[in-house]
Amino acid sequence: MSRRKKKQHHEEHMDESWLLPYADLLTLLLALFIVLFAMSSVDAQKFQKLSKAFNDVFTGGTGVLEFPSPMPEGQMQSTDAVSDKPSEEPEEYAALDKLEKEQLKQAADQEELAALQEKVDAFIENKNLAEKLETSLTTEGLLVSIRDNVLFSSGSADVRTEDLKIATEIAELLVMDPPRNIIISGHTDNVPIRNSSFESNWELSVMRAVNFMKIILHNEKLDPRWFSAKGFGEFQPVSDNKIKEGRAKNRRVEILILPRAGNQP
């Protein structure tokens, strides 16, 4: 009786041989989805490596991943060549490129200011003003210094009538395309002023700068938005105030022509 039951139970047991091809099919489907996902990023190098890895696993016959490269061969090689280079952050590339461009701009700007300096120096030579006007090119820009006795009477902030022509000619030299920011500043010696018009050398220096700027801006080619005036009194001397010659150098009006970089109105 017990033998018959055991035999009947063995006959009812299901055949599980179908599990092996089913598992292979699932594996192939998984591999296919992985390949499709890898192809979506169109990374030729990773695609080739992934394809080789799966083909090594699924041996026998043509590998399921033996597809042609999604990129032309030449393009794929160039991608590999780039990948061999040490990786750098895009920000570093951008910063380096920006720095190089800025340096080129500054160099070109300095060359333009140097050309403008030659132009002003030629004007000074033609007008025999070498002892009264001088230029210097610095990192701050092109500086044109004008002795006060070229434009003003002692203790006065009004440009003398006989010097209006020189001021007008200087204004013509300041016409540039594109324009630049220009600062006009007044300076005095340290001798206290003694008249009813000004309480201090500071006020005198400011008004000299402003009045000279007004004459300059009579030139319609110049845009007032690019101009500003300052007064420093006796507080920025360029020579010794203890001697007559030094005080004469300190009494001056300066025109500072600024570099274009970072100086928009």
Secondary structure, 3 states (H helix, E strand, C coil): CHHHHHHHHHHCCCCCCCHHHHHHHHHHHHHHHHHHHHHHCCCHHHHHHHHHHHHHHCCCCCCCCCCCCCCCHHHHHHHHHHHCCCCCCHHHHHHHHHHHHHHHHHHHHHHHHHHHHHHHHHHHHHCCCCCCEEEEEECCEEEEEEEHHHHECCCCCCECHHHHHHHHHHHHHCCCCCCCCEEEEEECCCCCCCCCCCCCHHHHHHHHHHHHHHHHCCCCCCCHHHEEEEECCCCCCCCCCCCHHHHHHHCEEEEEECCCCCCCC
